[in-house]
Amino acid sequence: MARPRSDSRPSTPHRKFGPPGSQADGSRRTHAQIPFLVGLITCLAFAIAACGEAVDPDPAEMDPRAEHVHDAEAELGEVAFPTSCSDEVQPRIERGVALLHHMMYAQAGTVFDEVTAQEADCAMAHWGLAMSNFQPFWGSADIDAGREHAEQAVALEAPTDRERAHAAAALAFFEGDDVSYAQRVRNWEAAMEEFHEAFPDDREGAAFYALAHLSVDPASAEHQDRAAAILEEVYTEEPRHPGAIHYAIHVHDVERHAEDGIQFARAYEDIAPTVPHALHMPSHIYVRLGEWDEVIEWNRASADAALLHPAGEYVSLHYPHALDYLMYGHLQKAEDEQARAVLEELASEDHFEPHLASGYALAAVPARWYVERRDWAGAAQLEPGVPESFPWEDFPGAEAMTHFARGLGAARTGDVETARAATERLAELEAASEAAEDYYWAQQIEVQRLSLAAWIDLAEGDADGAVQTMTAAAETAGEMEKHPITPGDLQPAYELLGDMLMEVDRPEEAFDAYQTSLEVWPERYHTLLGAARAATAAGMEEEAREFYNQLAMLTADADPEEREGIREARERVGSE
């Protein structure tokens, strides 16, 4: 059976809304302020009163993983979630709702736990615990725990229709035993649509409905536009609403619409300056634009903040997630020593939150280290399932990353047997994803499997078959949108196609493939280098100069001894 494919190329313009003056006046936080934020986060962790004026901290507060770091005074934006619970717990409930909008689910759960400990019959605190146990945009949920709290929220029969409707909508996600995750999200979306129709003025319900609608199919133009329209209304009422701005970034984290999202990235920078995911989210837009300095600086701040916000006993998913984006940015600028430091930093931690975002980053960071540096022998030696403490069997899309990198390295070094074994494992992971109705990852793994099969064909001497299969992989990838879990593919399929076409001496076609890749993923190191070399081989001197110049500017701060392409670009630019 053919799997459903998303409409990933919106034919209608996105509806745009944003903070007054955010684009017109060009205002934004400067790079100089980012170290200040990191310093502020450090000061919070060590209970320093005035960033330099020492106090005698409690020993527990010296541990940056301590639970106290969800400081009640930390800024989160503005929400309005009236409940029938006591006035004493109301501020904590609204804090928990704000954390839900920031996708800080573990931390939100801690807050709602505190409320239930203080007021066990607060229905909306149990609703909050249910909401903390599923993450619709990330494909993760604790069904048993969430169902328990959702059922309790319903059973407590809050005195207002609105509260009872919130409880019922949460339960809609968790009901049923033999229900796929995708169907649960659809059930939640339907319930939130009913809620929104019944309570159109409920700002938080509207934001959650927009998230639900977008989560059903993030790549669909229809879903993007509908979510944008709802979020516009929320934002108009409250310009500092964390959900309106956060979810709007996801709406614009799509091909060719990233520039429309820059205003939201800049707005989110100011909403919650110590929240890890808020510090990370602007980079969803910056990575689309190839603005690597911003990607690096914001994800460094996000990773540092994430270590201050553990997910219970685990290292929060926001830490490896930020490190993956950080690694990606450094590698595009050919800052290989900084990238190596990120690799070592990630390897120094263990006991990560069992979540797709954690698993993907754990697989992606070492894979990127080898593939982006074209260390094919190193890539071929990658071991799947590291660290062993992580439940890889639950996340086939994450495990696939390692097999793809390993197989690609093996194929590029002539080890066809290892490459073929990787292809076979990718086929198994693709089938597992499809059986779970996780069609995005099934299709993503299909692209990896086809790409690897193409390079195996080339290694075995079938150049025509290799190009045909690699072209099919690239065309399939071209129908997809990037998942929010990743800054970008390990190696974009059109870049892979360009590399293959250069291998078989078809530089004009290779140049076109690199150009196609750059339309989606600008300022990638190897795509720029590939385009420059293809243009040179095709006798397109003007185009070659343009791409070598771009590469030289991109790597201006890099060590020319790190990569041959840096020296090549500087020599070409310097000789003209």
ZAMARGU-4260 file (C-alpha; in steps of 0.2 Angstrom, whole numbers, plus 5000, padded with zeros to 4 digits):
<rodrens>
0) 5000/5000/5000 | 5007/5017/4996 | 5009/5028/5011 | 5001/5045/5011 | 5012/5060/5006
5) 5011/5077/5012 | 5008/5092/5001 | 5024/5100/5006 | 5024/5115/4993 | 5011/5127/4998
10) 5003/5135/4983 | 4995/5149/4993 | 5004/5163/5003 | 5007/5161/5021 | 4996/5172/5032
15) 5009/5183/5042 | 5008/5192/5058 | 5021/5198/5070 | 5026/5210/5083 | 5024/5228/5079
20) 5041/5235/5072 | 5049/5218/5073 | 5053/5219/5054 | 5051/5237/5050 | 5063/5243/5063
25) 5075/5229/5062 | 5076/5228/5080 | 5083/5212/5088 | 5094/5206/5102 | 5113/5209/5097
30) 5126/5195/5097 | 5134/5204/5112 | 5118/5201/5122 | 5119/5182/5120 | 5135/5179/5131
35) 5125/5190/5144 | 5111/5177/5143 | 5123/5163/5146 | 5130/5172/5161 | 5113/5176/5168
40) 5108/5157/5167 | 5125/5153/5176 | 5121/5166/5189 | 5104/5158/5192 | 5112/5141/5194
45) 5124/5146/5207 | 5111/5158/5216 | 5122/5173/5214 | 5112/5189/5218 | 5120/5201/5207
50) 5132/5192/5194 | 5147/5194/5204 | 5141/5198/5222 | 5143/5181/5231 | 5131/5174/5243
55) 5132/5157/5253 | 5122/5145/5242 | 5114/5130/5248 | 5124/5115/5243 | 5110/5108/5233
60) 5109/5124/5223 | 5127/5121/5218 | 5121/5107/5207 | 5116/5114/5190 | 5104/5099/5188
65) 5094/5104/5204 | 5076/5104/5203 | 5075/5122/5210 | 5080/5129/5193 | 5062/5131/5187
70) 5062/5148/5196 | 5045/5155/5199 | 5052/5172/5194 | 5059/5167/5177 | 5050/5175/5163
75) 5039/5165/5152 | 5028/5177/5142 | 5010/5180/5145 | 4996/5168/5147 | 4978/5169/5153
80) 4970/5152/5160 | 4957/5156/5173 | 4952/5140/5183 | 4940/5136/5197 | 4955/5131/5208
85) 4961/5142/5222 | 4969/5159/5220 | 4984/5152/5229 | 4988/5139/5215 | 4982/5149/5200
90) 4999/5158/5197 | 5007/5140/5196 | 4994/5134/5185 | 4997/5148/5172 | 5015/5145/5174
95) 5013/5127/5169 | 5002/5132/5154 | 5016/5144/5148 | 5029/5129/5150 | 5017/5118/5139
100) 5017/5132/5126 | 5036/5132/5127 | 5036/5113/5125 | 5045/5111/5141 | 5034/5097/5145
105) 5044/5089/5160 | 5046/5105/5168 | 5027/5109/5166 | 5023/5092/5174 | 5034/5097/5189
110) 5024/5112/5191 | 5007/5104/5189 | 5013/5090/5202 | 5016/5104/5214 | 4998/5110/5212
115) 4990/5093/5214 | 5001/5090/5230 | 4994/5107/5237 | 4976/5105/5230 | 4972/5087/5225
120) 4954/5091/5218 | 4960/5104/5206 | 4954/5097/5190 | 4965/5108/5179 | 4981/5103/5187
125) 4977/5085/5182 | 4973/5091/5165 | 4990/5100/5165 | 4998/5083/5170 | 4989/5074/5156
130) 4995/5088/5143 | 5013/5086/5150 | 5012/5068/5145 | 5011/5070/5127 | 5021/5080/5114
135) 5011/5081/5098 | 5024/5089/5087 | 5037/5077/5093 | 5028/5061/5092 | 5030/5056/5110
140) 5018/5051/5124 | 5016/5042/5140 | 4999/5035/5137 | 4996/5026/5154 | 5001/5041/5164
145) 4992/5054/5153 | 4976/5044/5153 | 4976/5042/5172 | 4977/5061/5174 | 4965/5065/5160
150) 4952/5053/5167 | 4955/5061/5184 | 4952/5078/5177 | 4936/5073/5169 | 4930/5063/5185
155) 4933/5079/5196 | 4919/5088/5186 | 4926/5105/5186 | 4912/5118/5189 | 4913/5127/5172
160) 4909/5121/5155 | 4926/5127/5148 | 4936/5117/5161 | 4926/5101/5158 | 4929/5104/5139
165) 4948/5106/5141 | 4948/5089/5152 | 4938/5080/5138 | 4949/5086/5124 | 4965/5080/5133
170) 4956/5063/5136 | 4952/5062/5118 | 4971/5059/5115 | 4973/5045/5127 | 4957/5035/5125
175) 4959/5018/5117 | 4972/5005/5118 | 4975/4999/5100 | 4977/5017/5093 | 4992/5023/5083
180) 5000/5039/5088 | 4995/5048/5072 | 4977/5043/5076 | 4978/5050/5093 | 4984/5067/5087
185) 4969/5067/5075 | 4957/5063/5089 | 4965/5077/5099 | 4964/5089/5085 | 4945/5085/5082
190) 4942/5088/5101 | 4951/5104/5101 | 4942/5110/5085 | 4925/5107/5095 | 4933/5116/5110
195) 4938/5131/5099 | 4920/5132/5091 | 4912/5132/5108 | 4924/5144/5116 | 4931/5155/5102
200) 4938/5168/5114 | 4948/5156/5125 | 4966/5161/5120 | 4975/5146/5127 | 4962/5134/5119
205) 4965/5143/5102 | 4984/5141/5103 | 4982/5123/5108 | 4970/5120/5093 | 4983/5128/5081
210) 4996/5116/5088 | 4985/5101/5086 | 4980/5106/5068 | 4998/5109/5063 | 5003/5093/5072
215) 4992/5082/5061 | 5001/5087/5045 | 5015/5100/5048 | 5020/5100/5029 | 5002/5104/5023
220) 4998/5121/5016 | 4981/5120/5022 | 4986/5116/5040 | 5000/5129/5040 | 4987/5142/5034
225) 4974/5137/5046 | 4986/5137/5061 | 4993/5154/5056 | 4975/5162/5055 | 4971/5155/5073
230) 4988/5161/5080 | 4986/5178/5072 | 4970/5181/5082 | 4979/5175/5098 | 4994/5186/5095
235) 4983/5201/5091 | 4976/5199/5109 | 4992/5196/5117 | 5009/5200/5108 | 5019/5191/5122
240) 5010/5175/5121 | 5022/5161/5120 | 5011/5149/5111 | 5007/5161/5097 | 5025/5165/5094
245) 5032/5148/5096 | 5020/5139/5085 | 5021/5153/5072 | 5040/5148/5070 | 5035/5130/5067
250) 5022/5137/5054 | 5036/5146/5045 | 5049/5132/5047 | 5045/5126/5029 | 5054/5128/5012
255) 5054/5145/5005 | 5044/5153/5019 | 5058/5155/5032 | 5061/5174/5029 | 5043/5176/5034
260) 5047/5169/5051 | 5062/5179/5055 | 5050/5192/5064 | 5044/5178/5076 | 5062/5172/5079
265) 5067/5189/5085 | 5051/5191/5095 | 5054/5174/5104 | 5071/5179/5109 | 5064/5191/5121
270) 5049/5181/5128 | 5058/5169/5139 | 5077/5172/5140 | 5081/5158/5151 | 5070/5144/5144
275) 5080/5131/5134 | 5068/5128/5120 | 5064/5147/5119 | 5083/5150/5116 | 5083/5136/5103
280) 5068/5140/5093 | 5074/5155/5083 | 5087/5144/5075 | 5073/5135/5066 | 5072/5150/5055
285) 5091/5154/5055 | 5096/5137/5050 | 5084/5139/5035 | 5093/5155/5030 | 5110/5149/5033
290) 5114/5161/5046 | 5126/5150/5055 | 5132/5163/5068 | 5115/5164/5075 | 5112/5146/5075
295) 5128/5143/5084 | 5126/5157/5097 | 5107/5153/5102 | 5110/5134/5103 | 5125/5136/5114
300) 5114/5147/5125 | 5100/5134/5124 | 5111/5119/5128 | 5119/5128/5143 | 5101/5132/5149
305) 5095/5114/5146 | 5107/5107/5159 | 5099/5118/5172 | 5082/5111/5167 | 5083/5092/5169
310) 5068/5081/5165 | 5067/5072/5181 | 5081/5060/5182 | 5086/5062/5164 | 5096/5075/5155
315) 5083/5085/5146 | 5080/5081/5127 | 5083/5100/5124 | 5101/5098/5128 | 5106/5085/5114
320) 5093/5094/5103 | 5103/5110/5104 | 5119/5102/5102 | 5114/5094/5086 | 5110/5111/5079
325) 5126/5118/5086 | 5136/5105/5078 | 5128/5108/5062 | 5131/5126/5062 | 5150/5124/5066
330) 5152/5111/5053 | 5145/5122/5039 | 5157/5136/5044 | 5171/5123/5044 | 5175/5126/5062
335) 5180/5108/5065 | 5189/5111/5082 | 5173/5118/5089 | 5163/5104/5081 | 5174/5091/5089
340) 5171/5100/5106 | 5153/5098/5104 | 5155/5079/5099 | 5165/5077/5115 | 5153/5087/5126
345) 5138/5076/5120 | 5148/5060/5123 | 5152/5065/5141 | 5134/5064/5146 | 5123/5049/5148
350) 5105/5045/5154 | 5096/5055/5141 | 5078/5058/5141 | 5070/5044/5131 | 5063/5054/5117
355) 5065/5055/5098 | 5074/5072/5100 | 5087/5064/5111 | 5089/5049/5100 | 5090/5058/5084
360) 5104/5070/5091 | 5113/5056/5099 | 5114/5047/5082 | 5116/5063/5071 | 5130/5072/5080
365) 5144/5059/5078 | 5137/5055/5060 | 5138/5073/5055 | 5156/5074/5062 | 5162/5061/5049
370) 5150/5064/5035 | 5152/5083/5034 | 5171/5081/5035 | 5170/5068/5021 | 5179/5056/5033
375) 5171/5041/5025 | 5182/5028/5033 | 5177/5035/5050 | 5159/5035/5045 | 5160/5017/5040
380) 5166/5013/5058 | 5151/5021/5067 | 5142/5009/5079 | 5123/5009/5080 | 5115/5010/5097
385) 5127/5021/5107 | 5124/5024/5121 | 5117/5007/5126 | 5107/5015/5139 | 5095/5023/5127
390) 5080/5014/5120 | 5084/5014/5102 | 5071/5001/5098 | 5057/5014/5101 | 5064/5027/5088
395) 5068/5019/5071 | 5070/5036/5063 | 5084/5040/5075 | 5093/5023/5073 | 5092/5025/5054
400) 5104/5040/5055 | 5118/5029/5061 | 5115/5015/5048 | 5114/5028/5034 | 5130/5036/5039
405) 5139/5019/5041 | 5133/5013/5025 | 5137/5028/5015 | 5155/5028/5022 | 5156/5010/5018
410) 5150/5012/5000 | 5162/5027/4997 | 5177/5016/5003 | 5172/5001/4993 | 5165/4990/5007
415) 5150/4985/4998 | 5146/4971/5010 | 5144/4983/5025 | 5135/4995/5014 | 5122/4982/5009
420) 5120/4976/5027 | 5116/4994/5032 | 5103/4995/5017 | 5095/4979/5024 | 5093/4987/5041
425) 5086/5003/5034 | 5073/4993/5025 | 5068/4985/5042 | 5067/5002/5050 | 5057/5009/5036
430) 5044/4995/5037 | 5043/4997/5056 | 5039/5016/5054 | 5026/5012/5041 | 5018/4999/5052
435) 5017/5012/5066 | 5009/5024/5053 | 5024/5036/5056 | 5024/5040/5037 | 5036/5055/5038
440) 5050/5044/5045 | 5046/5029/5034 | 5048/5041/5019 | 5064/5049/5026 | 5071/5032/5028
445) 5066/5027/5011 | 5076/5042/5004 | 5091/5036/5014 | 5089/5018/5008 | 5088/5023/4990
450) 5103/5035/4992 | 5113/5021/4999 | 5108/5009/4986 | 5113/5021/4973 | 5131/5023/4980
455) 5132/5004/4981 | 5127/5003/4962 | 5141/5016/4958 | 5154/5006/4969 | 5149/4990/4959
460) 5151/4999/4942 | 5133/5003/4937 | 5135/5022/4934 | 5118/5023/4925 | 5108/5013/4937
465) 5116/5023/4952 | 5112/5040/4944 | 5094/5034/4941 | 5092/5028/4959 | 5100/5043/4966
470) 5089/5054/4956 | 5073/5045/4962 | 5079/5048/4980 | 5082/5066/4977 | 5065/5068/4969
475) 5057/5060/4984 | 5066/5071/4996 | 5061/5086/4986 | 5043/5081/4990 | 5046/5082/5009
480) 5048/5095/5022 | 5061/5095/5036 | 5056/5088/5052 | 5057/5100/5067 | 5068/5088/5076
485) 5083/5091/5064 | 5092/5106/5058 | 5094/5097/5041 | 5098/5080/5033 | 5114/5071/5036
490) 5118/5075/5018 | 5104/5083/5007 | 5099/5071/4993 | 5102/5084/4979 | 5119/5087/4986
495) 5122/5068/4986 | 5116/5068/4968 | 5128/5082/4963 | 5142/5072/4971 | 5138/5057/4961
500) 5136/5066/4945 | 5153/5074/4947 | 5160/5056/4950 | 5153/5051/4933 | 5160/5066/4925
505) 5143/5075/4922 | 5147/5092/4929 | 5133/5102/4921 | 5120/5091/4928 | 5130/5091/4945
510) 5129/5110/4945 | 5110/5110/4943 | 5108/5097/4957 | 5119/5108/4969 | 5109/5123/4964
515) 5093/5114/4968 | 5100/5109/4985 | 5105/5127/4989 | 5087/5133/4985 | 5082/5124/5000
520) 5098/5123/5011 | 5108/5139/5008 | 5126/5142/5014 | 5130/5124/5016 | 5149/5121/5015
525) 5149/5106/5004 | 5135/5112/4992 | 5144/5128/4989 | 5161/5119/4986 | 5152/5106/4975
530) 5144/5120/4964 | 5160/5129/4963 | 5169/5113/4957 | 5155/5108/4945 | 5155/5125/4937
535) 5174/5125/4935 | 5173/5108/4927 | 5159/5114/4915 | 5169/5129/4910 | 5157/5141/4919
540) 5170/5153/4926 | 5159/5167/4932 | 5148/5155/4942 | 5163/5146/4949 | 5170/5163/4955
545) 5153/5167/4963 | 5153/5150/4973 | 5171/5150/4978 | 5169/5168/4984 | 5153/5163/4994
550) 5163/5148/5002 | 5178/5159/5006 | 5166/5172/5015 | 5158/5157/5024 | 5174/5150/5030
555) 5183/5167/5034 | 5186/5162/5052 | 5191/5144/5048 | 5208/5136/5049 | 5213/5133/5030
560) 5223/5117/5036 | 5206/5109/5042 | 5199/5106/5024 | 5206/5106/5007 | 5191/5116/5001
565) 5195/5131/5011 | 5212/5133/5004 | 5205/5130/4986 | 5192/5144/4988 | 5205/5156/4995
570) 5217/5152/4982 | 5204/5155/4968 | 5197/5171/4976 | 5215/5178/4980 | 5221/5175/4962
575) 5207/5185/4954
</rodrens>
